[in-house]
Amino acid sequence: MGQELDDIRAHYGDVREEDRLVAGVGALERVRTQDVIRRYAATPPARVLDVGGGPGAYATWLVQRGYDVDLVDPVSRHVEQARTALATAGPGQGRERDVVEFTLGDHQQTLGVE
């Protein structure tokens, strides 16, 4: 699994993920994902763990709607971008949210990753 994680980090080193959900197909993905969340997520104030949350586009949107969001991502740049975005996202702004970089390491068994 280490190589896959390295491949993920290499890919996102070459891509501006923070811009992906703004235009074109990415904008459609954002609108559709937000629609699904509105329909099926618990109503705020609920706690959300955004795994692989990237630079925090969905986490920020959720915080602005009153959710308590923590985010994890394997890409250091995304973690820093998410911290910045969530620091001023809305209700609860200024709260020290958990935004962390993760590696699979010892958690592979827990996650069911072989």
N, C-alpha and C positions, 0 to 999 in steps of 0.2 A: 504493500500500500504506500510505502514511502515514495516510490517513483511516481505514482499517480498524483500524490500531493505536490511533488516537485513540478510535475507537468501543469497542474492547475496554477501554481504560483507563476510559472514561466508564461503561461497563456495570459494571465491577467497583468503581467508586467508589460505586455505589449498592447493592451486594450484599455481604452478609457471607459470603464464600466459606469462611472458616474454620469456619463452622457447617454448611455444606451437606452434608457427608458423615456427619453424626451421626444424623439421623433420616429417616424416610420413605423416599422413592425414593433419596435420597442415600446412606442407609445400605446399601441394596441395591447401589448402584453400588460403594461401598467394598468390601463383602464380595466381590462378583463380581470386581472388579479385583484384589484381593488373591489370590483363587483363581487367576486367570489368571497372575499373576506367580509364584505358588508352582509352578505347573505348567511354565511355559516359560522362566523366567529362569535364567541361570546360577546355580549355587549360590555362596553367599558363601565366601570374600571376593571378590566381583566388583565392578567399578566401574560405577556407573549414572549417567547424565546424565538428570535429570528436567527436560525442556523444557516450559515452561508449568506448572511445579510448584506454582503458587499459594502458599498459606501453608505448604506443606510437609507435608501430611498423609501422602502416600505416601512421601516422602523420609524422614520421621521413622520411619515403620513399617519401611522398608527398613534404615535405620541400626540400629535395634533388633534386627534379625536378622543383623547383621554385614556388610552391604553398605557400600561406600565410595560415598557419594552426593554429587554436585554438582547444583545446581539453578539454573535460569535462569527468569525470568518478566518480562513487560513491565510489571507493575504494582508501583510502588515500595512500596506498603503490604504487598503479598504478600511481597516480598523481605525486608522488615524482620521480618515475622511468621515467615518461614521461618528466617531467621538465629537468631531467638530460640528457636524450636522445636528446631532442629538443634544448638544449643549444648549442650543437655543431653539429647540423644536416646538415649544408650546407649553401646555399644562405640565407642571412638574419640572420646567426648565431649571437648570442649575442643579438638579438632583444628580448625584453621582450614579449614573447608569453603568451597568456592567457591559462593557464593550471590550471583547478580548480576542486575541489571536489564538487559534487552537491548532494542535497537531493531534493525530490519532493515537500514536504511541500505544500506551497501555490500555486505551479505551477501545481498541479494535474489537475485542470480544464483546464488550458491552453494546457496541453499535451493530454487532452482527457482521462485521467486515472480516473477511478471510484474507 
